[in-house]
Amino acid sequence: MTFEEMYELAVSRKREMPDGSSTAELFRGGPHAIGKKLVEEAAETWMAARFESDAALTGELSQVLYYVACMMAEKNISLEDVYREL
């Protein structure tokens, strides 16, 4: 899955808010809940980079990216908005 696809998935989860979706539940918590997950996964990424395998680090990085996509969807920040800043 590309980041663009991940972002579109997050946007669709926010729009549809499907029952049983952990992402929809996260959106119900708003930016605070999403931010907490983002910080948690960033810390786990740091620890994985320091003490774990590359495979563990890869998994943690993928989670950071997903929560970045969720925060973008929550705050209506488009891919183009972010790309302009890169």
N, C-alpha and C positions, 0 to 999 in steps of 0.2 A: 504494500500500500504506500502510495506517495503521501507527502505532507498535504498536498492539495486535496487528495481523496479523504484524508483524515479530517481536514478542515470541513469539507462538505458533509461528512458524516456527523460531525459535531453540530453544524448548522441544522441539519435535518432532525437530529435528536432534540434540539432546542425548539424547533418549529412544531414537531409532532408530539413531543413529550409522551412517548409510549409507556404504558403501564409495565412495570417490572424492569425498566431500564435504569441501571445505576447512573448512567450519564444524565438522564432526565431528572433523577433524584438530586444529583449534583447541581443542575441548573435551578432547581427549586430553592437551593441554598444561596444562590446568587454569587456575586463576585467573592464574597468572603469564603464560602465553602470551596469554590474553585481555587482561590488563592492558597488556601490551606493545603489542598492536595498538590498544587504546583510546588510549594515550598517543601512539602514532605518528600516528593519525588526528586526534587533537586538535591536535597540532603542525602537521600539514598543513592543518587547518582555519584555524588562526591565520595561517599563511603565505598561504593562498588569500585570506583576508579582507584581508590587507595588500597583496598584490602581484598577485593574479589577478582573473579575471572573476567576476561573480556566479554564472555557470553552474558554474565550477570550485568556488566556495565551496559551492554547493548540493550538488554531488557529495560533497565532503568531509564536510559536515554529515550527509548520509545515511549515510555510513560510520560516523561517530561514533555515531549512533543505533543502527545495527545492532550494533556492539560493546557498547554499553550493554545492549541486549537480551540479547546473549550472556552478559555478566557476570551479569545478573539470573538468567538460566536456570541458569548454572553454580552460583550460590550460593543457588538456590531462593528468590529474592526475587520476590514477586508484583507485578503492576501495582498492586494495592490497597495493598501495603506502601509503594510509592513515592508513590502518589497521596496517601496520608495525610500525607506529609512536604511536599508542595507547598504 
